[in-house]
Amino acid sequence: ADDLSGRVVKILARLDANLLLNDVGWRVKSCPFHPNNSPEGIVDFGVSENKLMFDVCEKKMAEAQMQKLAPHMLYYDEMAGNSRFREALAEFLTHRLNAVKPLDPKYVRVCNGTGPMMELVATSIGDPGDCLMMPMPCYGGVFWDVGGRAEIEVVPVHLSSKMSEGDTEPFQLSVKKIEDAYNKATANGKKIVGILLINPHNPLGDIYSAELIMDILNFCHSHSLHVIMDEIYMLSIFKPEAKFTSVLSLPNIPDPQRTHLVWGFAKDFCMSGMRCGVLYSENAEVNRAVDALVYFNMIPGPIQHVLTEIILDKEWLDNVFIPTKYSRMREAHSYMCDKLTALDIPVRKSPSGLYVWADFRKYIKPLTPENELALFEKFMDAGVYLTPGIEAFNCGEPGFFRLVFTVYREHLEVGMERIAAVLKDCAKHGLAKPQADKGEATANGK
């Protein structure tokens, strides 16, 4: 530590605050399940990636126009995205989001991932110590996205499995809950600069109604708050009857200058490795700030070319990629839900996302945060990784896990078998590990 700056020491301390999941990520990557090469490895139901479409993407990537190389791809270009890519994104998002007006390419910015884009926006609208509100449980990476270097704090709007007045389902968001969190935080001296919403939601899979979004926009406008709307799962809504409302499809939003849309290719296009996040903001000052900061987050020209070709191919998107993806997602989702139902595990009935939100409280006795982690470790010991609600998503109560179902079929089957075996053991013996494990841990000084 003597060789590091004080700034970096603080950044590492914030990273270490999530040490358990960082360690788990290393454990999973160092010993991943493979049916032939590593059958004893860990099945990954934890990382939100869609692995159902590699064959379709591989075939698309092999097309001749994808291999094209132009001079501008090898030289310096516009840092926040070349003009052809931004024009294609404006057209694509206008159509896919059912935008109320054609999106203007001059308001489009891109960088190397949606998380980095969150950091750029957070850095632009808040100073260190300022706060963004966010409904909890939520995607846990946001604490690092906006807090790691930007040093923006996250104020939770806690949602509960216990329904309060006006709720129609557990973990339901309302403007009143946002207002209560805002009033409590400001009374404690916190400076709130905005709210960050994920729609469709991670980890709940909920889709916010147009009425709720507009109510939130009006509340934020009344307090001069920014709204960052992360719609990264907008093309991962696999139930055809579900209706999605983008913030950009709403007419007459109250404060366009403080309403910022973020999207990316990682989830909807099954391409988390391509590293591309997108911002649409009509705020000239925010865009000017992002233009300056994105110097450190540029996307290589060849990747911009490939992604441009993909989103311009409407026939492939509408007739091949999207229907195939949704069909495969529905099949995998049904398989996982059926297996969980057979184990008497309630699953949230959600139409979107790459995951399910499941209630394991029946198997956690007594129901404590410590025992949620004990069940998590039993799953890990059995070779299956699913993410615990408190540690990964800042859920306000124990017993809930998120399980990603968009994995290879054999992984899905083996993972569900391992979960069933763990729960069968819990039903007989509770959460205690076998005595031999305890002795081994003691011998190793753990």
Secondary structure, DSSP 8 states (H G I E B T S, - for coil): -TTS-HHHHHHHHHHHTTHHHHHHHHHHHHSB-BTTTBTTSBEE-SS----S-HHHHHHHHTSGGGG---GGGGS---TT--HHHHHHHHHHHHHHTT-SS---GGGEEEES-HHHHHHHHHHHH--TT-EEEEEES--TTHHHHHHSSS--EEEEEE--SS--TT-SSTT---HHHHHHHHHHHHHTT--EEEEEEESS-TTT-----HHHHHHHHHHHHHTT-EEEEE-TTTT-B--TT-----GGGSTT-S-GGGEEEEEESTTTTS-GGG--EEEEE--HHHHHHHHHHGGGS---HHHHHHHHHHHH-HHHIIIIIHHHHHHHHHHHHHHHHHHHHHTT--B---SBSSEEEEE-GGG-SS--HHHHHHHHHHHHHTTEE-EEHHHHH--SSSSEEEEE--S-HHHHHHHHHHHHHHHHHHHHHTT---HHHHHHHHHTT-
